Amino acid sequence: MDIMITTTEELKKLIDQLMEEDFVTIDTEFIREFTYYPQLCLIQIAPGSGGQAYAVDPLAKGIDLSPFKKLFKDKNIVKVFHSAEQDIEMFYNALETIPLPLFDTQIAGQVLGYGEAASYATIVKDICRESLDKSSRFTDWARRPLNEKQITYALSDVTYLRDVYKNFAQRLKEKGREKWIDEDVKELTNPERYQNDPKDAWQRFKTKHSSPTFLGILKEVAKWREETAQKRNVPRNRIIRDDGISEIAAEEPTTIEDLKQLRRIHEKTIEKHGEEIIKAVKKGRRFPIKSIFKRFRPEPKQVADSEALFTLMRVLLKRQCEKHNVAQKLVATMDEIKELSCLNEHELRKSKSHIMHGWRGEVFGKYVLKLMSGKLALMVQDNEVCLLEQQPEEKWD
């Protein structure tokens, strides 16, 4: 079988071979600069047991990628990726299928001490003692034919990924951290993550405006732009930029002449979409106030010295993550810590935040609660931050 798979029959044969494996390693190449939906240009896949890796050409004339569904749905074969989110997006858009069960070596790397980004190049150099050739990383993967250097570059990722997976799986087992990555993988493989519903497009915007009218217009204009971008398969900003939508929501134009007065709206945009924008604005002005505010997370109420608590919690997070050699952002984000710092002890105990439960609760959450209840202090000893506990550690549920 050729390394480059270009027909459906060849793909079926390859998938049949891979169905005998315990795991397979997968990567994709794509471009997304000029379209709304990213264009899948190459699929690299390698059998976990070793041997030849293959490149599947989704742009080959007449090829049907549906044989992948059989592999992706088999629960006995682990699908291994590094930084899987965009790869999952490719397969969800192309096949409406998400590969399961899935192992992401980037998430595993964050749990095993490779830092926030858990760079694949760093991991490969550490485990495989090899330096990745990144000379083809900016290749136009949609251009055909691909040369031997490009294909070799593409296949190297899934080849090294086999050793990385086996190493990480063993280390997670030895450290008792296999379940530490489950929650993040579950979130990563949730189909809703890859469904861009136009009515939710406005939630991408970060704004301090709380005016019901502003938010109503923002919602309707963002919805219109998302629908238009999807229909034409062009990037959102090719329709109208984010700052343009925010200006429309702030200025509330009701006529074409009003639109022409706005600084961030180009004349060509008005000529092509002006009437549709005005229609969306008028609909947004009628949007019910209660419906708007239900969609926004309420501002956390302030407690005494919440800023000081926020600072203490950040120090505590850093200390605990260094102790357990795990990436900070995998345990808690700054926004999540900010929210916790605005809760009192009683609210913390009842909090459903994932920080307060499971392995995150064991590593960090229970210490936050002890800090808030006065049973834990932070101190410096020999230039290191240490914990001074009032009572011995207890089992955390």
C-alpha positions as a printed Julia matrix, in Angstrom:
397×3 Matrix{Float64}:
   0.0    0.0    0.0
   1.32   3.46  -0.92
   2.14   5.92   1.85
  -0.29   8.44   0.3
  -3.89   7.18   0.34
  -5.9    8.77  -2.48
  -8.86   6.42  -3.08
 -11.76   5.14  -1.0
 -10.74   1.52  -1.59
  -7.22   2.16  -0.28
  -8.68   3.93   2.74
 -10.99   0.99   3.5
  -8.03  -1.41   3.41
  -6.03   0.86   5.71
  -8.87   1.16   8.21
  -9.33  -2.62   8.22
  -5.63  -2.99   9.13
  -5.88  -0.4   11.88
  -8.89  -2.11  13.47
  -6.43  -4.67  14.89
  -4.54  -2.03  16.88
  -4.8   -1.08  20.56
  -4.19   2.55  19.66
  -3.52   4.75  16.63
  -1.87   8.15  16.42
  -3.54  10.86  14.33
  -2.79  14.38  13.13
  -4.25  16.69  10.48
  -3.09  19.55   8.28
  -5.54  22.25   7.27
  -5.94  25.87   6.24
  -8.53  28.27   7.63
  -7.4   31.76   6.68
  -9.81  32.24   3.79
 -12.93  30.31   4.83
 -15.36  30.09   7.74
 -15.06  26.31   7.89
 -11.42  25.13   7.97
 -10.39  23.12   4.93
  -9.07  19.66   5.8
  -6.03  19.05   3.59
  -4.26  15.98   4.97
  -4.85  13.25   7.57
  -1.81  11.46   9.03
  -2.33   8.19  10.88
  -0.01   5.51  12.27
  -0.61   2.09  13.85
   0.32   1.95  17.53
   2.18  -1.33  17.13
   4.74   0.29  14.85
   5.49   0.2   11.16
   4.51   2.49   8.34
   2.55   5.7    8.92
   0.17   6.86   6.21
  -1.13  10.14   4.8
  -4.75  10.27   3.6
  -5.52  12.91   0.98
  -9.03  14.31   1.6
  -8.66  16.51  -1.5
  -8.17  13.52  -3.83
 -10.89  13.35  -6.47
 -13.75  11.06  -5.48
 -12.38   9.95  -2.11
 -14.94   9.22   0.63
 -13.7    9.68   4.19
 -16.61   7.83   5.81
 -14.52   4.64   6.47
 -12.91   6.64   9.3
 -16.22   6.47  11.19
 -15.74   2.75  11.8
 -12.37   3.4   13.45
 -13.48   6.47  15.37
 -16.46   4.67  16.92
 -14.53   1.58  18.05
 -14.27   1.85  21.85
 -11.4   -0.65  22.03
  -8.97   1.51  20.06
  -7.51   4.64  21.67
  -7.14   7.59  19.29
  -4.04   9.58  20.23
  -3.59  13.25  19.31
  -1.45  16.14  20.44
  -3.48  19.32  21.02
  -6.58  17.64  19.64
  -9.14  20.46  19.56
  -8.62  21.6   15.98
  -8.24  18.03  14.73
 -11.55  17.11  16.37
 -13.12  20.15  14.72
 -11.92  18.91  11.32
 -13.46  15.47  11.78
 -16.66  16.8   13.28
 -17.18  19.13  10.31
 -16.23  16.46   7.75
 -17.88  13.38   9.28
 -20.08  14.62  12.15
 -18.1   12.15  14.27
 -15.71  12.63  17.19
 -12.91  10.04  17.67
 -13.42   8.14  20.94
 -11.85   7.11  23.24
  -9.33   9.93  22.9
  -5.96  10.64  24.51
  -4.46  14.13  24.16
  -0.73  14.23  24.89
  -0.86  18.0   25.41
  -3.29  17.61  28.32
  -1.27  14.69  29.65
   1.9   16.78  29.33
   0.34  19.52  31.48
  -0.41  16.93  34.17
   3.13  15.51  33.95
   5.06  18.75  34.37
   5.65  20.0   30.82
   4.17  23.41  31.57
   1.21  25.45  30.34
   1.7   24.94  26.6
   3.19  21.43  26.74
   4.96  22.01  23.4
   5.09  18.9   21.19
   8.64  19.71  20.07
   9.78  19.91  23.71
   8.04  16.65  24.59
   9.51  14.78  21.58
  13.01  16.03  22.36
  12.67  14.92  25.97
  11.19  11.46  25.3
  12.42  10.51  21.82
  15.7   12.45  21.89
  14.83  13.86  18.45
  14.5   17.43  17.16
  11.45  17.97  14.98
  11.97  19.45  11.52
   9.63  22.43  11.38
  10.78  23.77   8.0
   7.47  22.82   6.33
   5.12  24.09   9.05
   3.91  27.0    6.9
   3.26  24.86   3.82
   0.17  25.54   1.72
  -1.34  22.13   2.41
  -4.09  22.63  -0.18
  -1.58  22.8   -3.04
  -1.01  19.59  -5.0
   1.12  17.63  -5.53
   2.79  17.48  -2.12
   6.51  16.73  -2.33
   8.39  14.06  -0.41
   9.75  16.53   2.14
   6.24  17.77   3.0
   4.89  14.26   3.41
   7.87  13.19   5.55
   7.35  16.26   7.73
   3.63  15.52   8.12
   4.18  11.85   9.01
   6.89  12.55  11.58
   4.34  13.94  14.04
   2.31  10.71  14.24
   5.45   8.54  14.2
   6.95  10.1   17.33
   3.52  10.36  18.93
   3.48   6.57  19.44
   6.44   6.68  21.83
   5.1    9.79  23.56
   1.75   8.12  24.2
   3.28   4.93  25.62
   5.59   6.97  27.86
   2.82   9.26  29.12
   0.3    6.45  29.66
   2.83   4.59  31.81
   3.79   7.68  33.83
   0.17   8.63  34.46
  -0.48   5.12  35.74
   2.58   5.18  38.0
   1.58   8.54  39.49
  -2.08   7.57  39.85
  -3.1   10.46  37.6
  -4.95   8.63  34.84
  -8.26  10.17  35.88
  -6.75  13.66  36.1
  -7.1   14.13  32.36
 -10.61  12.62  32.06
 -12.57  15.8   32.78
 -10.64  17.86  30.24
 -10.9   15.17  27.56
 -14.65  14.89  28.22
 -15.0   18.63  27.7
 -12.78  18.47  24.61
 -14.9   15.75  23.0
 -18.29  17.33  23.73
 -20.01  17.85  20.32
 -21.54  21.13  21.53
 -18.05  22.61  21.59
 -17.95  22.38  17.78
 -21.47  23.55  16.99
 -21.4   27.23  16.1
 -25.02  28.24  16.65
 -25.5   31.77  15.25
 -27.81  32.75  18.09
 -24.9   32.25  20.52
 -22.32  34.18  18.46
 -22.69  37.31  20.62
 -21.27  35.46  23.62
 -17.81  35.6   22.0
 -17.75  39.36  22.65
 -16.15  40.71  25.81
 -17.93  43.9   26.75
 -18.56  45.91  29.89
 -21.83  47.29  28.52
 -24.89  46.17  30.48
 -27.51  48.2   28.6
 -30.32  45.85  27.47
 -30.56  47.74  24.17
 -26.82  47.48  23.5
 -26.82  43.77  24.29
 -29.95  43.14  22.24
 -28.45  44.78  19.16
 -25.12  43.03  19.74
 -26.9   39.66  19.83
 -28.91  40.19  16.64
 -26.12  41.73  14.55
 -23.65  39.02  15.66
 -26.26  36.38  14.78
 -26.77  37.9   11.33
 -22.99  37.99  10.7
 -22.53  34.37  11.79
 -25.35  33.17   9.52
 -23.93  35.13   6.6
 -20.37  33.89   7.15
 -21.55  30.28   7.39
 -23.71  30.56   4.28
 -20.91  32.13   2.2
 -18.13  30.12   3.93
 -15.98  33.19   4.52
 -14.28  34.4    7.74
 -16.46  36.48  10.05
 -14.29  39.56   9.71
 -14.74  39.5    5.93
 -18.39  40.35   6.59
 -17.87  42.91   9.35
 -15.28  43.21  12.11
 -16.0   42.76  15.82
 -15.31  46.41  16.61
 -17.78  47.37  13.88
 -20.52  45.31  15.52
 -19.73  46.86  18.91
 -19.98  50.35  17.4
 -23.33  49.49  15.81
 -24.63  48.24  19.16
 -23.45  51.42  20.88
 -24.75  53.9   18.3
 -28.06  52.14  17.42
 -28.32  53.23  13.75
 -31.84  52.9   12.32
 -31.2   54.17   8.78
 -28.57  53.74   6.09
 -27.55  57.36   6.66
 -26.97  56.59  10.33
 -24.74  53.67   9.31
 -22.66  55.91   7.07
 -21.78  58.06  10.08
 -20.03  55.18  11.87
 -16.24  55.14  11.65
 -15.69  51.38  11.62
 -18.24  50.41   8.97
 -16.86  50.44   5.42
 -18.88  51.9    2.58
 -18.8   48.6    0.66
 -20.19  46.81   3.71
 -23.08  49.27   3.83
 -23.75  48.88   0.09
 -23.8   45.09   0.35
 -25.37  44.5    3.78
 -26.78  47.82   4.99
 -30.46  46.86   4.91
 -29.8   43.55   6.67
 -27.79  45.3    9.4
 -30.57  47.86  10.0
 -33.11  45.03  10.18
 -30.97  43.26  12.82
 -30.57  46.5   14.8
 -34.32  47.09  14.89
 -34.93  43.53  16.03
 -32.27  43.9   18.73
 -33.94  47.04  20.09
 -37.06  44.97  20.74
 -35.17  42.17  22.51
 -36.63  41.49  26.01
 -34.47  42.76  28.86
 -34.89  39.66  31.05
 -33.86  37.33  28.25
 -30.64  39.29  27.83
 -29.58  39.2   31.45
 -30.27  35.49  31.83
 -27.54  34.82  29.27
 -24.86  36.73  31.16
 -23.02  35.41  34.19
 -23.78  37.77  37.08
 -20.94  39.81  38.44
 -19.45  38.12  41.52
 -20.41  39.98  44.66
 -17.53  41.46  46.53
 -16.52  40.31  50.0
 -14.2   42.11  52.34
 -10.61  42.16  51.04
 -11.49  40.07  47.95
  -8.49  41.55  46.1
  -6.17  40.43  48.88
  -7.79  36.98  48.86
  -7.35  36.8   45.1
  -3.63  37.5   45.51
  -3.28  34.89  48.26
  -5.11  32.3   46.17
  -2.82  32.96  43.2
   0.23  32.36  45.42
  -1.39  29.22  46.81
  -2.16  27.95  43.3
   1.42  28.51  42.16
   2.79  26.76  45.23
   0.52  23.73  44.88
   1.11  23.35  41.15
   4.87  23.5   41.63
   4.6   20.89  44.39
   2.58  18.5   42.2
   4.39  19.46  38.98
   1.18  20.27  37.09
   0.33  23.23  34.83
  -1.52  26.02  36.67
  -4.12  26.67  33.98
  -5.15  23.01  34.08
  -6.07  23.41  37.75
  -7.66  26.88  37.64
  -7.77  29.97  35.46
  -7.37  33.48  36.82
 -11.06  34.19  36.14
 -12.04  31.12  38.17
  -9.83  32.18  41.07
 -11.31  35.68  40.89
 -14.78  34.21  41.29
 -13.72  32.06  44.24
 -12.14  35.07  45.96
 -15.55  36.76  45.98
 -17.24  33.9   47.86
 -17.49  33.5   51.6
 -16.64  30.24  53.41
 -20.23  28.94  53.35
 -20.56  29.62  49.61
 -17.22  27.95  48.94
 -18.36  24.77  50.67
 -21.45  24.64  48.45
 -19.64  25.69  45.26
 -20.04  23.39  42.24
 -16.86  24.73  40.65
 -14.66  21.9   39.39
 -11.82  23.5   41.32
 -13.46  22.39  44.56
 -13.99  18.77  43.53
 -12.12  15.7   42.28
  -8.36  15.83  41.84
  -8.4   19.63  41.58
 -10.07  19.76  44.98
  -7.39  17.47  46.37
  -4.53  19.52  44.91
  -5.92  23.03  45.41
  -9.59  23.36  46.37
  -9.41  22.0   49.9
  -6.53  24.37  50.67
  -8.57  27.33  49.44
 -11.3   26.33  51.88
  -8.81  25.99  54.73
  -7.36  29.39  53.85
 -10.82  30.96  53.95
 -11.71  29.27  57.26
  -8.53  30.43  58.97
  -7.05  26.94  59.24
  -4.2   27.58  56.78
  -1.51  30.23  56.56
   1.14  30.94  53.95
   4.68  31.52  55.16
   8.16  31.84  53.68
  10.88  29.44  54.81
  14.29  29.21  53.16
  13.02  31.43  50.32
  10.14  29.04  49.59
   6.41  29.47  50.16
   5.21  26.9   52.7
   1.85  26.02  54.22
   1.17  26.2   57.95
  -1.91  24.1   58.74
  -3.89  24.23  61.96
  -4.87  20.56  61.69
  -3.66  17.52  59.7
  -4.8   16.98  56.12
  -8.1   15.18  55.68
  -9.45  13.07  52.8
 -11.04  15.2   50.09
 -14.14  14.03  48.2
